[in-house]
């Protein structure tokens, strides 16, 4: 997935890259004038999404407000075609 | 840490054990008559805490309501005595 595909409008999807990549992506969106950024992750990347939010809030954007936090589950098929499910998180950040 | 130490009153701290252990711990607390359970985790266990919440909500307690979700950071010293920080999550579940 390219950097562009993981970042549509105000959505940042956190995956396996260094935390700072996603922090910078969020700052870039805020700097474009957008007031709300959504940070989303699935499965084992959920912890990293929280790291991104915490680093933004504590280090880079101290007036950042954490809005709704939505937990959910995505059903999908794994590589062998079996039904499986994975937890998701979406955090709304407001400047 | 023993099972008792990780579960004080209405608090379930999610660590490295199987997800079902924590799911059962939450159900046990609800069954004792307590209306609110707090599910807490740090660092890489945050994803597992979301798995616990989602399994409870989707499979075992379909009328469960997710209340506040608090993200935070714990500062602590690592095994070499260096200051480090770790992200935390706490999810309030209401029966």
N, CA and C atoms of all chains as a GROMACS GRO file, in nm:
protein
  570
    1UNK      N    1   0.085  -0.119   0.000
    1UNK     CA    2   0.000   0.000   0.000
    1UNK      C    3   0.089   0.125   0.000
    2UNK      N    4   0.062   0.218  -0.084
    2UNK     CA    5   0.143   0.338  -0.090
    2UNK      C    6   0.098   0.437   0.017
    3UNK      N    7   0.179   0.538   0.040
    3UNK     CA    8   0.144   0.642   0.137
    3UNK      C    9   0.011   0.706   0.100
    4UNK      N   10  -0.013   0.722  -0.031
    4UNK     CA   11  -0.137   0.787  -0.073
    4UNK      C   12  -0.260   0.701  -0.044
    5UNK      N   13  -0.245   0.570  -0.067
    5UNK     CA   14  -0.360   0.482  -0.049
    5UNK      C   15  -0.401   0.473   0.097
    6UNK      N   16  -0.303   0.489   0.188
    6UNK     CA   17  -0.336   0.475   0.330
    6UNK      C   18  -0.383   0.608   0.389
    7UNK      N   19  -0.400   0.709   0.310
    7UNK     CA   20  -0.432   0.842   0.363
    7UNK      C   21  -0.528   0.912   0.269
    8UNK      N   22  -0.660   0.891   0.292
    8UNK     CA   23  -0.759   0.953   0.207
    8UNK      C   24  -0.824   1.066   0.284
    9UNK      N   25  -0.828   1.183   0.227
    9UNK     CA   26  -0.888   1.298   0.294
    9UNK      C   27  -0.829   1.317   0.433
   10UNK      N   28  -0.910   1.287   0.534
   10UNK     CA   29  -0.863   1.310   0.670
   10UNK      C   30  -0.838   1.179   0.745
   11UNK      N   31  -0.820   1.070   0.671
   11UNK     CA   32  -0.803   0.937   0.733
   11UNK      C   33  -0.657   0.893   0.726
   12UNK      N   34  -0.602   0.853   0.842
   12UNK     CA   35  -0.468   0.796   0.847
   12UNK      C   36  -0.481   0.653   0.897
   13UNK      N   37  -0.443   0.558   0.812
   13UNK     CA   38  -0.450   0.416   0.851
   13UNK      C   39  -0.313   0.372   0.899
   14UNK      N   40  -0.304   0.334   1.025
   14UNK     CA   41  -0.177   0.296   1.085
   14UNK      C   42  -0.148   0.149   1.058
   15UNK      N   43  -0.030   0.125   1.000
   15UNK     CA   44   0.012  -0.012   0.968
   15UNK      C   45   0.148  -0.040   1.029
   16UNK      N   46   0.236  -0.101   0.954
   16UNK     CA   47   0.362  -0.146   1.011
   16UNK      C   48   0.480  -0.052   0.997
   17UNK      N   49   0.455   0.071   0.950
   17UNK     CA   50   0.569   0.163   0.934
   17UNK      C   51   0.606   0.229   1.066
   18UNK      N   52   0.718   0.302   1.069
   18UNK     CA   53   0.755   0.370   1.194
   18UNK      C   54   0.646   0.468   1.239
   19UNK      N   55   0.628   0.477   1.370
   19UNK     CA   56   0.524   0.561   1.428
   19UNK      C   57   0.529   0.704   1.374
   20UNK      N   58   0.651   0.755   1.360
   20UNK     CA   59   0.666   0.895   1.317
   20UNK      C   60   0.606   0.919   1.180
   21UNK      N   61   0.606   0.819   1.091
   21UNK     CA   62   0.544   0.838   0.960
   21UNK      C   63   0.399   0.881   0.974
   22UNK      N   64   0.328   0.816   1.065
   22UNK     CA   65   0.185   0.845   1.082
   22UNK      C   66   0.164   0.976   1.157
   23UNK      N   67   0.254   1.006   1.250
   23UNK     CA   68   0.248   1.134   1.321
   23UNK      C   69   0.261   1.248   1.221
   24UNK      N   70   0.359   1.236   1.132
   24UNK     CA   71   0.380   1.340   1.031
   24UNK      C   72   0.261   1.348   0.937
   25UNK      N   73   0.204   1.235   0.902
   25UNK     CA   74   0.086   1.235   0.813
   25UNK      C   75  -0.028   1.313   0.877
   26UNK      N   76  -0.051   1.293   1.007
   26UNK     CA   77  -0.158   1.366   1.077
   26UNK      C   78  -0.129   1.516   1.080
   27UNK      N   79  -0.005   1.551   1.112
   27UNK     CA   80   0.031   1.693   1.118
   27UNK      C   81   0.012   1.759   0.981
   28UNK      N   82   0.049   1.687   0.876
   28UNK     CA   83   0.034   1.739   0.739
   28UNK      C   84  -0.113   1.769   0.709
   29UNK      N   85  -0.202   1.679   0.749
   29UNK     CA   86  -0.345   1.699   0.724
   29UNK      C   87  -0.395   1.821   0.802
   30UNK      N   88  -0.358   1.828   0.930
   30UNK     CA   89  -0.400   1.946   1.009
   30UNK      C   90  -0.347   2.074   0.945
   31UNK      N   91  -0.223   2.071   0.900
   31UNK     CA   92  -0.163   2.192   0.842
   31UNK      C   93  -0.229   2.232   0.711
   32UNK      N   94  -0.300   2.139   0.646
   32UNK     CA   95  -0.371   2.173   0.522
   32UNK      C   96  -0.501   2.246   0.553
   33UNK      N   97  -0.535   2.260   0.681
   33UNK     CA   98  -0.654   2.336   0.719
   33UNK      C   99  -0.769   2.249   0.766
   34UNK      N  100  -0.754   2.117   0.756
   34UNK     CA  101  -0.858   2.025   0.802
   34UNK      C  102  -0.856   2.020   0.954
   35UNK      N  103  -0.974   2.024   1.017
   35UNK     CA  104  -0.983   2.036   1.163
   35UNK      C  105  -0.992   1.902   1.235
   36UNK      N  106  -1.033   1.796   1.162
   36UNK     CA  107  -1.050   1.665   1.224
   36UNK      C  108  -0.973   1.560   1.145
   37UNK      N  109  -0.892   1.483   1.216
   37UNK     CA  110  -0.820   1.371   1.153
   37UNK      C  111  -0.867   1.242   1.219
   38UNK      N  112  -0.890   1.140   1.136
   38UNK     CA  113  -0.928   1.007   1.188
   38UNK      C  114  -0.806   0.915   1.180
   39UNK      N  115  -0.770   0.856   1.293
   39UNK     CA  116  -0.660   0.760   1.298
   39UNK      C  117  -0.721   0.621   1.314
   40UNK      N  118  -0.695   0.534   1.217
   40UNK     CA  119  -0.760   0.404   1.215
   40UNK      C  120  -0.656   0.293   1.212
   41UNK      N  121  -0.683   0.180   1.276
   41UNK     CA  122  -0.594   0.065   1.270
   41UNK      C  123  -0.672  -0.062   1.296
   42UNK      N  124  -0.612  -0.174   1.256
   42UNK     CA  125  -0.672  -0.306   1.275
   42UNK      C  126  -0.574  -0.397   1.348
   43UNK      N  127  -0.630  -0.492   1.425
   43UNK     CA  128  -0.550  -0.600   1.485
   43UNK      C  129  -0.432  -0.549   1.565
   44UNK      N  130  -0.317  -0.609   1.543
   44UNK     CA  131  -0.198  -0.577   1.621
   44UNK      C  132  -0.149  -0.434   1.604
   45UNK      N  133  -0.200  -0.364   1.501
   45UNK     CA  134  -0.157  -0.225   1.481
   45UNK      C  135  -0.234  -0.126   1.568
   46UNK      N  136  -0.335  -0.175   1.641
   46UNK     CA  137  -0.415  -0.086   1.727
   46UNK      C  138  -0.325  -0.018   1.830
   47UNK      N  139  -0.231  -0.095   1.888
   47UNK     CA  140  -0.141  -0.036   1.988
   47UNK      C  141  -0.061   0.078   1.928
   48UNK      N  142  -0.018   0.059   1.803
   48UNK     CA  143   0.062   0.163   1.738
   48UNK      C  144  -0.023   0.288   1.710
   49UNK      N  145  -0.152   0.268   1.679
   49UNK     CA  146  -0.240   0.383   1.657
   49UNK      C  147  -0.249   0.468   1.784
   50UNK      N  148  -0.256   0.401   1.900
   50UNK     CA  149  -0.260   0.475   2.027
   50UNK      C  150  -0.128   0.547   2.050
   51UNK      N  151  -0.016   0.483   2.012
   51UNK     CA  152   0.113   0.552   2.020
   51UNK      C  153   0.113   0.680   1.936
   52UNK      N  154   0.057   0.672   1.816
   52UNK     CA  155   0.051   0.789   1.727
   52UNK      C  156  -0.028   0.902   1.793
   53UNK      N  157  -0.145   0.867   1.846
   53UNK     CA  158  -0.231   0.968   1.910
   53UNK      C  159  -0.160   1.030   2.030
   54UNK      N  160  -0.097   0.947   2.111
   54UNK     CA  161  -0.032   0.997   2.231
   54UNK      C  162   0.089   1.084   2.197
   55UNK      N  163   0.164   1.045   2.094
   55UNK     CA  164   0.279   1.127   2.056
   55UNK      C  165   0.233   1.263   2.002
   56UNK      N  166   0.125   1.262   1.921
   56UNK     CA  167   0.070   1.389   1.871
   56UNK      C  168   0.028   1.479   1.987
   57UNK      N  169  -0.044   1.421   2.080
   57UNK     CA  170  -0.105   1.499   2.187
   57UNK      C  171   0.000   1.551   2.286
   58UNK      N  172   0.101   1.470   2.314
   58UNK     CA  173   0.198   1.507   2.416
   58UNK      C  174   0.314   1.590   2.363
   59UNK      N  175   0.350   1.568   2.237
   59UNK     CA  176   0.473   1.628   2.185
   59UNK      C  177   0.447   1.738   2.082
   60UNK      N  178   0.358   1.711   1.986
   60UNK     CA  179   0.351   1.799   1.870
   60UNK      C  180   0.233   1.896   1.870
   61UNK      N  181   0.118   1.851   1.918
   61UNK     CA  182  -0.002   1.936   1.911
   61UNK      C  183  -0.068   1.935   2.048
   62UNK      N  184  -0.015   2.018   2.138
   62UNK     CA  185  -0.058   2.006   2.278
   62UNK      C  186  -0.201   2.051   2.302
   63UNK      N  187  -0.260   2.123   2.203
   63UNK     CA  188  -0.401   2.162   2.217
   63UNK      C  189  -0.494   2.062   2.148
   64UNK      N  190  -0.441   1.948   2.108
   64UNK     CA  191  -0.521   1.848   2.039
   64UNK      C  192  -0.627   1.791   2.133
   65UNK      N  193  -0.748   1.774   2.079
   65UNK     CA  194  -0.855   1.713   2.158
   65UNK      C  195  -0.890   1.577   2.099
   66UNK      N  196  -0.897   1.478   2.185
   66UNK     CA  197  -0.938   1.345   2.141
   66UNK      C  198  -1.089   1.340   2.144
   67UNK      N  199  -1.149   1.312   2.028
   67UNK     CA  200  -1.295   1.305   2.020
   67UNK      C  201  -1.342   1.161   2.038
   68UNK      N  202  -1.438   1.120   1.958
   68UNK     CA  203  -1.490   0.984   1.971
   68UNK      C  204  -1.382   0.881   1.942
   69UNK      N  205  -1.390   0.770   2.014
   69UNK     CA  206  -1.305   0.654   1.989
   69UNK      C  207  -1.398   0.537   1.962
   70UNK      N  208  -1.392   0.484   1.840
   70UNK     CA  209  -1.485   0.378   1.799
   70UNK      C  210  -1.410   0.246   1.792
   71UNK      N  211  -1.456   0.148   1.869
   71UNK     CA  212  -1.403   0.012   1.858
   71UNK      C  213  -1.497  -0.068   1.769
   72UNK      N  214  -1.441  -0.162   1.693
   72UNK     CA  215  -1.525  -0.243   1.605
   72UNK      C  216  -1.457  -0.370   1.564
   73UNK      N  217  -1.524  -0.443   1.478
   73UNK     CA  218  -1.469  -0.570   1.428
   73UNK      C  219  -1.492  -0.576   1.278
   74UNK      N  220  -1.387  -0.608   1.203
   74UNK     CA  221  -1.398  -0.632   1.059
   74UNK      C  222  -1.400  -0.782   1.035
   75UNK      N  223  -1.502  -0.828   0.961
   75UNK     CA  224  -1.501  -0.968   0.918
   75UNK      C  225  -1.439  -0.974   0.779
   76UNK      N  226  -1.349  -1.067   0.760
   76UNK     CA  227  -1.288  -1.080   0.628
   76UNK      C  228  -1.240  -1.223   0.610
   77UNK      N  229  -1.194  -1.254   0.489
   77UNK     CA  230  -1.142  -1.389   0.464
   77UNK      C  231  -0.990  -1.385   0.471
   78UNK      N  232  -0.932  -1.486   0.536
   78UNK     CA  233  -0.786  -1.490   0.542
   78UNK      C  234  -0.731  -1.549   0.412
   79UNK      N  235  -0.598  -1.569   0.407
   79UNK     CA  236  -0.534  -1.609   0.282
   79UNK      C  237  -0.579  -1.748   0.235
   80UNK      N  238  -0.635  -1.828   0.326
   80UNK     CA  239  -0.687  -1.959   0.285
   80UNK      C  240  -0.837  -1.956   0.259
   81UNK      N  241  -0.898  -1.838   0.262
   81UNK     CA  242  -1.040  -1.827   0.231
   81UNK      C  243  -1.131  -1.853   0.349
   82UNK      N  244  -1.075  -1.870   0.468
   82UNK     CA  245  -1.158  -1.894   0.586
   82UNK      C  246  -1.208  -1.761   0.642
   83UNK      N  247  -1.334  -1.763   0.694
   83UNK     CA  248  -1.387  -1.644   0.758
   83UNK      C  249  -1.310  -1.617   0.887
   84UNK      N  250  -1.268  -1.496   0.907
   84UNK     CA  251  -1.201  -1.460   1.031
   84UNK      C  252  -1.240  -1.317   1.065
   85UNK      N  253  -1.205  -1.271   1.183
   85UNK     CA  254  -1.240  -1.135   1.220
   85UNK      C  255  -1.124  -1.069   1.291
   86UNK      N  256  -1.120  -0.938   1.282
   86UNK     CA  257  -1.011  -0.862   1.342
   86UNK      C  258  -1.069  -0.736   1.406
   87UNK      N  259  -1.018  -0.702   1.524
   87UNK     CA  260  -1.066  -0.582   1.593
   87UNK      C  261  -1.013  -0.456   1.526
   88UNK      N  262  -1.088  -0.348   1.538
   88UNK     CA  263  -1.046  -0.221   1.480
   88UNK      C  264  -1.064  -0.108   1.581
   89UNK      N  265  -0.990  -0.001   1.559
   89UNK     CA  266  -1.010   0.121   1.637
   89UNK      C  267  -1.010   0.239   1.541
   90UNK      N  268  -1.091   0.339   1.573
   90UNK     CA  269  -1.085   0.464   1.498
   90UNK      C  270  -1.093   0.578   1.599
   91UNK      N  271  -0.992   0.663   1.597
   91UNK     CA  272  -0.985   0.774   1.692
   91UNK      C  273  -1.001   0.905   1.615
   92UNK      N  274  -1.096   0.988   1.658
   92UNK     CA  275  -1.118   1.119   1.597
   92UNK      C  276  -1.038   1.223   1.675
   93UNK      N  277  -0.952   1.293   1.604
   93UNK     CA  278  -0.870   1.398   1.665
   93UNK      C  279  -0.915   1.533   1.614
   94UNK      N  280  -0.937   1.627   1.707
   94UNK     CA  281  -0.984   1.761   1.671
   94UNK      C  282  -0.884   1.865   1.713
   95UNK      N  283  -0.848   1.952   1.618
   95UNK     CA  284  -0.751   2.055   1.646
   95UNK      C  285  -0.814   2.168   1.727
   96UNK      N  286   0.262  -1.191   3.779
   96UNK     CA  287   0.138  -1.137   3.837
   96UNK      C  288   0.031  -1.246   3.843
   97UNK      N  289  -0.032  -1.261   3.955
   97UNK     CA  290  -0.136  -1.364   3.968
   97UNK      C  291  -0.267  -1.313   3.912
   98UNK      N  292  -0.360  -1.403   3.896
   98UNK     CA  293  -0.493  -1.366   3.845
   98UNK      C  294  -0.557  -1.263   3.937
   99UNK      N  295  -0.534  -1.278   4.068
   99UNK     CA  296  -0.595  -1.185   4.163
   99UNK      C  297  -0.534  -1.046   4.152
  100UNK      N  298  -0.402  -1.041   4.135
  100UNK     CA  299  -0.336  -0.911   4.132
  100UNK      C  300  -0.378  -0.830   4.010
  101UNK      N  301  -0.414  -0.898   3.901
  101UNK     CA  302  -0.449  -0.826   3.779
  101UNK      C  303  -0.597  -0.789   3.776
  102UNK      N  304  -0.670  -0.816   3.884
  102UNK     CA  305  -0.814  -0.796   3.882
  102UNK      C  306  -0.860  -0.746   4.018
  103UNK      N  307  -0.855  -0.612   4.033
  103UNK     CA  308  -0.895  -0.553   4.160
  103UNK      C  309  -1.031  -0.491   4.142
  104UNK      N  310  -1.125  -0.525   4.228
  104UNK     CA  311  -1.260  -0.472   4.220
  104UNK      C  312  -1.317  -0.493   4.080
  105UNK      N  313  -1.328  -0.383   4.005
  105UNK     CA  314  -1.388  -0.395   3.872
  105UNK      C  315  -1.286  -0.374   3.760
  106UNK      N  316  -1.158  -0.391   3.791
  106UNK     CA  317  -1.052  -0.365   3.692
  106UNK      C  318  -0.994  -0.495   3.639
  107UNK      N  319  -0.988  -0.508   3.507
  107UNK     CA  320  -0.923  -0.622   3.443
  107UNK      C  321  -0.805  -0.568   3.362
  108UNK      N  322  -0.685  -0.609   3.399
  108UNK     CA  323  -0.565  -0.565   3.328
  108UNK      C  324  -0.526  -0.673   3.228
  109UNK      N  325  -0.529  -0.636   3.099
  109UNK     CA  326  -0.501  -0.733   2.994
  109UNK      C  327  -0.351  -0.741   2.970
  110UNK      N  328  -0.297  -0.863   2.977
  110UNK     CA  329  -0.155  -0.885   2.954
  110UNK      C  330  -0.135  -0.991   2.849
  111UNK      N  331  -0.047  -1.083   2.872
  111UNK     CA  332  -0.010  -1.178   2.767
  111UNK      C  333  -0.082  -1.310   2.767
  112UNK      N  334  -0.186  -1.324   2.852
  112UNK     CA  335  -0.256  -1.453   2.856
  112UNK      C  336  -0.357  -1.464   2.742
  113UNK      N  337  -0.416  -1.582   2.723
  113UNK     CA  338  -0.516  -1.596   2.617
  113UNK      C  339  -0.633  -1.499   2.637
  114UNK      N  340  -0.686  -1.448   2.526
  114UNK     CA  341  -0.794  -1.349   2.530
  114UNK      C  342  -0.910  -1.397   2.616
  115UNK      N  343  -0.943  -1.525   2.605
  115UNK     CA  344  -1.058  -1.578   2.677
  115UNK      C  345  -1.044  -1.565   2.829
  116UNK      N  346  -0.920  -1.569   2.880
  116UNK     CA  347  -0.901  -1.551   3.025
  116UNK      C  348  -0.961  -1.420   3.071
  117UNK      N  349  -0.935  -1.314   2.995
  117UNK     CA  350  -0.981  -1.181   3.033
  117UNK      C  351  -1.130  -1.166   3.008
  118UNK      N  352  -1.180  -1.230   2.902
  118UNK     CA  353  -1.324  -1.228   2.875
  118UNK      C  354  -1.399  -1.290   2.993
  119UNK      N  355  -1.350  -1.405   3.038
  119UNK     CA  356  -1.414  -1.473   3.152
  119UNK      C  357  -1.403  -1.388   3.278
  120UNK      N  358  -1.288  -1.323   3.298
  120UNK     CA  359  -1.272  -1.237   3.415
  120UNK      C  360  -1.377  -1.126   3.416
  121UNK      N  361  -1.402  -1.064   3.299
  121UNK     CA  362  -1.503  -0.958   3.290
  121UNK      C  363  -1.642  -1.014   3.321
  122UNK      N  364  -1.675  -1.128   3.263
  122UNK     CA  365  -1.808  -1.188   3.284
  122UNK      C  366  -1.827  -1.221   3.432
  123UNK      N  367  -1.722  -1.270   3.496
  123UNK     CA  368  -1.729  -1.304   3.638
  123UNK      C  369  -1.761  -1.181   3.722
  124UNK      N  370  -1.697  -1.068   3.689
  124UNK     CA  371  -1.723  -0.945   3.764
  124UNK      C  372  -1.867  -0.899   3.744
  125UNK      N  373  -1.913  -0.900   3.616
  125UNK     CA  374  -2.053  -0.861   3.590
  125UNK      C  375  -2.148  -0.953   3.666
  126UNK      N  376  -2.118  -1.081   3.667
  126UNK     CA  377  -2.208  -1.177   3.734
  126UNK      C  378  -2.210  -1.160   3.886
  127UNK      N  379  -2.107  -1.092   3.940
  127UNK     CA  380  -2.107  -1.066   4.085
  127UNK      C  381  -2.197  -0.949   4.121
  128UNK      N  382  -2.255  -0.885   4.019
  128UNK     CA  383  -2.350  -0.777   4.043
  128UNK      C  384  -2.294  -0.638   4.013
  129UNK      N  385  -2.166  -0.631   3.981
  129UNK     CA  386  -2.105  -0.502   3.948
  129UNK      C  387  -2.148  -0.461   3.808
  130UNK      N  388  -2.183  -0.332   3.791
  130UNK     CA  389  -2.242  -0.286   3.664
  130UNK      C  390  -2.139  -0.231   3.566
  131UNK      N  391  -2.021  -0.193   3.615
  131UNK     CA  392  -1.919  -0.135   3.528
  131UNK      C  393  -1.787  -0.209   3.545
  132UNK      N  394  -1.729  -0.250   3.434
  132UNK     CA  395  -1.598  -0.314   3.436
  132UNK      C  396  -1.502  -0.226   3.356
  133UNK      N  397  -1.380  -0.209   3.411
  133UNK     CA  398  -1.276  -0.134   3.340
  133UNK      C  399  -1.175  -0.234   3.283
  134UNK      N  400  -1.151  -0.224   3.152
  134UNK     CA  401  -1.052  -0.309   3.086
  134UNK      C  402  -0.933  -0.220   3.053
  135UNK      N  403  -0.817  -0.255   3.108
  135UNK     CA  404  -0.699  -0.169   3.095
  135UNK      C  405  -0.584  -0.248   3.035
  136UNK      N  406  -0.501  -0.181   2.953
  136UNK     CA  407  -0.382  -0.246   2.896
  136UNK      C  408  -0.278  -0.142   2.864
  137UNK      N  409  -0.154  -0.188   2.850
  137UNK     CA  410  -0.041  -0.100   2.815
  137UNK      C  411   0.030  -0.155   2.693
  138UNK      N  412   0.090  -0.064   2.617
  138UNK     CA  413   0.179  -0.102   2.507
  138UNK      C  414   0.116  -0.200   2.410
  139UNK      N  415   0.192  -0.303   2.376
  139UNK     CA  416   0.147  -0.400   2.276
  139UNK      C  417   0.023  -0.479   2.315
  140UNK      N  418  -0.016  -0.472   2.443
  140UNK     CA  419  -0.135  -0.545   2.486
  140UNK      C  420  -0.264  -0.467   2.458
  141UNK      N  421  -0.251  -0.342   2.412
  141UNK     CA  422  -0.370  -0.261   2.384
  141UNK      C  423  -0.460  -0.329   2.281
  142UNK      N  424  -0.397  -0.386   2.178
  142UNK     CA  425  -0.476  -0.455   2.075
  142UNK      C  426  -0.556  -0.569   2.136
  143UNK      N  427  -0.494  -0.641   2.229
  143UNK     CA  428  -0.562  -0.754   2.291
  143UNK      C  429  -0.679  -0.705   2.378
  144UNK      N  430  -0.662  -0.588   2.442
  144UNK     CA  431  -0.772  -0.533   2.521
  144UNK      C  432  -0.894  -0.506   2.432
  145UNK      N  433  -0.869  -0.454   2.311
  145UNK     CA  434  -0.980  -0.429   2.218
  145UNK      C  435  -1.043  -0.562   2.175
  146UNK      N  436  -0.959  -0.665   2.156
  146UNK     CA  437  -1.014  -0.798   2.126
  146UNK      C  438  -1.108  -0.846   2.237
  147UNK      N  439  -1.067  -0.824   2.362
  147UNK     CA  440  -1.149  -0.866   2.477
  147UNK      C  441  -1.284  -0.795   2.474
  148UNK      N  442  -1.280  -0.662   2.454
  148UNK     CA  443  -1.403  -0.583   2.450
  148UNK      C  444  -1.494  -0.629   2.337
  149UNK      N  445  -1.435  -0.650   2.220
  149UNK     CA  446  -1.515  -0.689   2.104
  149UNK      C  447  -1.575  -0.828   2.120
  150UNK      N  448  -1.497  -0.920   2.179
  150UNK     CA  449  -1.551  -1.055   2.200
  150UNK      C  450  -1.665  -1.052   2.301
  151UNK      N  451  -1.650  -0.973   2.407
  151UNK     CA  452  -1.758  -0.959   2.505
  151UNK      C  453  -1.884  -0.905   2.439
  152UNK      N  454  -1.867  -0.799   2.362
  152UNK     CA  455  -1.981  -0.727   2.305
  152UNK      C  456  -2.052  -0.809   2.197
  153UNK      N  457  -1.974  -0.881   2.118
  153UNK     CA  458  -2.032  -0.951   2.003
  153UNK      C  459  -2.082  -1.091   2.038
  154UNK      N  460  -2.017  -1.156   2.135
  154UNK     CA  461  -2.046  -1.297   2.158
  154UNK      C  462  -2.119  -1.322   2.289
  155UNK      N  463  -2.072  -1.259   2.398
  155UNK     CA  464  -2.117  -1.302   2.530
  155UNK      C  465  -2.221  -1.210   2.593
  156UNK      N  466  -2.206  -1.079   2.577
  156UNK     CA  467  -2.294  -0.983   2.644
  156UNK      C  468  -2.343  -0.883   2.540
  157UNK      N  469  -2.445  -0.924   2.464
  157UNK     CA  470  -2.484  -0.843   2.348
  157UNK      C  471  -2.547  -0.710   2.386
  158UNK      N  472  -2.589  -0.696   2.514
  158UNK     CA  473  -2.645  -0.568   2.557
  158UNK      C  474  -2.538  -0.479   2.623
  159UNK      N  475  -2.412  -0.518   2.611
  159UNK     CA  476  -2.303  -0.442   2.672
  159UNK      C  477  -2.289  -0.306   2.604
  160UNK      N  478  -2.268  -0.203   2.687
  160UNK     CA  479  -2.246  -0.069   2.632
  160UNK      C  480  -2.103  -0.027   2.659
  161UNK      N  481  -2.038   0.023   2.556
  161UNK     CA  482  -1.902   0.075   2.573
  161UNK      C  483  -1.913   0.219   2.618
  162UNK      N  484  -1.856   0.249   2.734
  162UNK     CA  485  -1.859   0.386   2.787
  162UNK      C  486  -1.735   0.462   2.745
  163UNK      N  487  -1.679   0.537   2.837
  163UNK     CA  488  -1.561   0.617   2.806
  163UNK      C  489  -1.443   0.527   2.768
  164UNK      N  490  -1.362   0.578   2.675
  164UNK     CA  491  -1.237   0.512   2.639
  164UNK      C  492  -1.127   0.615   2.661
  165UNK      N  493  -1.038   0.585   2.755
  165UNK     CA  494  -0.934   0.680   2.794
  165UNK      C  495  -0.799   0.633   2.739
  166UNK      N  496  -0.737   0.717   2.657
  166UNK     CA  497  -0.600   0.690   2.613
  166UNK      C  498  -0.504   0.768   2.700
  167UNK      N  499  -0.387   0.713   2.726
  167UNK     CA  500  -0.291   0.784   2.809
  167UNK      C  501  -0.151   0.732   2.788
  168UNK      N  502  -0.059   0.784   2.869
  168UNK     CA  503   0.082   0.744   2.863
  168UNK      C  504   0.133   0.724   3.004
  169UNK      N  505   0.197   0.611   3.027
  169UNK     CA  506   0.265   0.586   3.155
  169UNK      C  507   0.414   0.610   3.137
  170UNK      N  508   0.471   0.693   3.223
  170UNK     CA  509   0.617   0.708   3.224
  170UNK      C  510   0.674   0.612   3.326
  171UNK      N  511   0.777   0.540   3.288
  171UNK     CA  512   0.838   0.448   3.384
  171UNK      C  513   0.984   0.428   3.342
  172UNK      N  514   1.056   0.358   3.428
  172UNK     CA  515   1.195   0.327   3.396
  172UNK      C  516   1.206   0.185   3.343
  173UNK      N  517   1.284   0.168   3.238
  173UNK     CA  518   1.300   0.034   3.184
  173UNK      C  519   1.403  -0.043   3.267
  174UNK      N  520   1.435  -0.165   3.221
  174UNK     CA  521   1.520  -0.254   3.303
  174UNK      C  522   1.661  -0.198   3.321
  175UNK      N  523   1.702  -0.106   3.235
  175UNK     CA  524   1.833  -0.043   3.252
  175UNK      C  525   1.826   0.091   3.326
  176UNK      N  526   1.708   0.126   3.374
  176UNK     CA  527   1.692   0.248   3.452
  176UNK      C  528   1.672   0.374   3.368
  177UNK      N  529   1.652   0.356   3.237
  177UNK     CA  530   1.628   0.472   3.152
  177UNK      C  531   1.481   0.510   3.154
  178UNK      N  532   1.453   0.642   3.148
  178UNK     CA  533   1.314   0.688   3.140
  178UNK      C  534   1.255   0.646   3.006
  179UNK      N  535   1.139   0.588   3.008
  179UNK     CA  536   1.071   0.552   2.885
  179UNK      C  537   0.921   0.570   2.907
  180UNK      N  538   0.844   0.562   2.802
  180UNK     CA  539   0.699   0.579   2.818
  180UNK      C  540   0.627   0.475   2.734
  181UNK      N  541   0.508   0.445   2.778
  181UNK     CA  542   0.428   0.344   2.710
  181UNK      C  543   0.283   0.392   2.706
  182UNK      N  544   0.217   0.369   2.592
  182UNK     CA  545   0.078   0.411   2.577
  182UNK      C  546  -0.014   0.318   2.657
  183UNK      N  547  -0.127   0.373   2.700
  183UNK     CA  548  -0.224   0.293   2.775
  183UNK      C  549  -0.364   0.317   2.720
  184UNK      N  550  -0.451   0.220   2.746
  184UNK     CA  551  -0.593   0.237   2.714
  184UNK      C  552  -0.674   0.188   2.834
  185UNK      N  553  -0.786   0.254   2.859
  185UNK     CA  554  -0.879   0.203   2.959
  185UNK      C  555  -1.019   0.217   2.902
  186UNK      N  556  -1.090   0.106   2.895
  186UNK     CA  557  -1.224   0.104   2.837
  186UNK      C  558  -1.324   0.072   2.948
  187UNK      N  559  -1.425   0.159   2.962
  187UNK     CA  560  -1.531   0.137   3.060
  187UNK      C  561  -1.646   0.063   2.993
  188UNK      N  562  -1.682  -0.051   3.050
  188UNK     CA  563  -1.791  -0.132   2.996
  188UNK      C  564  -1.908  -0.129   3.095
  189UNK      N  565  -2.027  -0.100   3.044
  189UNK     CA  566  -2.145  -0.091   3.129
  189UNK      C  567  -2.248  -0.194   3.087
  190UNK      N  568  -2.296  -0.268   3.186
  190UNK     CA  569  -2.394  -0.373   3.157
  190UNK      C  570  -2.531  -0.312   3.134
   0.00000   0.00000   0.00000
